[in-house]
Each structure stands twice: as C-alpha cells, then as structure tokens.
Amino acid sequence: MATHSEELKELLLRTDNEFRQLSITHSELESRLHELAAKHYLSEPEQVEAITLKKKKLALKDRMENILRRTREQDAPSLSSSQAPSAH
C-alpha cells in the first residue's frame, strides 16, 4: 500500500499543478521550520512564526491528502472493473 501511495504522489507531482505547488510550498515551510529549530533561542516573533508555519504546513498537508484521496477514489472504479471476471 505504501508503494502505491508513493507512486501516486510521484504521479501527481508530475501531472497535477496544484499538488505540485502545494508540495513545493510545504517543503519551503519545512525548511524554514528547520532553520528556526536550529536556533538556541527564538524571539517572540520567531515563536509566533514557528506556530504559524506549523499550522500552514498542516493545512497544506491536509489539502494534499484530499487530492490523493480524490484521485484514489476516481481510480478505484476503473481498477475494480478491470479486475472483475467477465461473464462469458
């Protein structure tokens, strides 16, 4: 199952502009969070930024999961009909 999910993500990265942009933005937020986490001390604005980035990152991940789920649901009928035995 994990392999199928990874393959589907790779397909969407190549073919779905929204998914690709969400992924890019998610990675950018992740990079900034790593920068903040590497600091020994965060100022109050940086603490607020980190919280905001985490919320935005989670929202992006939710949207990406919705796209993955929608794509799986669209593919499911074609998979089940191709695997159904013929009535000959």
C-alpha positions in Angstrom: 0.0 0.0 0.0 2.8 2.4 0.9 4.4 1.8 -2.5 1.1 2.6 -4.3 0.8 5.8 -2.3 4.3 6.9 -3.1 3.7 6.1 -6.8 0.5 8.1 -6.7 2.3 11.1 -5.1 5.0 10.9 -7.8 2.4 10.8 -10.5 0.6 13.8 -9.0 3.8 15.8 -8.7 4.3 15.3 -12.4 0.7 15.8 -13.6 -1.2 18.0 -11.1 -0.1 21.6 -10.9 -2.0 22.3 -7.6 -0.5 19.2 -5.9 3.0 20.2 -7.1 2.7 23.8 -5.9 1.3 22.6 -2.5 4.3 20.2 -2.2 6.8 23.0 -3.0 5.3 25.3 -0.5 5.2 22.5 2.1 8.9 21.9 1.6 9.7 25.6 1.9 7.8 25.8 5.1 9.6 22.7 6.4 13.0 24.3 5.6 12.1 27.5 7.4 10.9 25.4 10.4 14.3 23.6 10.4 16.1 26.9 10.4 14.1 28.1 13.4 14.5 24.8 15.2 18.3 25.0 14.8 18.4 28.3 16.9 19.1 28.1 20.6 16.7 30.8 21.4 13.6 32.1 19.5 12.5 35.6 19.9 8.7 36.1 20.5 8.1 37.0 16.8 10.1 33.8 15.8 8.0 31.7 18.1 4.8 33.1 16.6 6.3 32.5 13.1 7.0 28.9 14.0 3.5 28.3 15.2 2.0 29.9 12.1 4.3 27.9 9.8 3.3 24.7 11.5 -0.4 25.5 11.0 0.1 26.4 7.4 2.1 23.3 6.8 -0.6 21.1 8.3 -3.3 22.8 6.2 -1.2 22.1 3.1 -0.7 18.5 4.1 -4.5 18.2 4.6 -5.1 19.6 1.1 -2.6 17.3 -0.4 -4.2 14.3 1.3 -7.6 15.4 0.0 -6.2 15.4 -3.6 -4.6 12.0 -3.0 -7.9 10.6 -1.7 -9.9 12.1 -4.5 -7.5 10.6 -7.1 -7.7 7.2 -5.4 -11.5 7.3 -5.5 -11.5 8.3 -9.1 -9.1 5.4 -9.9 -11.0 2.8 -7.8 -13.9 2.2 -10.2 -11.6 1.6 -13.2 -9.4 -0.8 -11.1 -12.4 -2.8 -9.8 -14.0 -3.1 -13.3 -10.7 -4.2 -14.8 -10.3 -6.9 -12.2 -13.9 -8.1 -12.3 -14.3 -11.5 -14.0 -16.0 -11.4 -17.4 -19.5 -13.0 -17.8 -18.7 -15.3 -20.7 
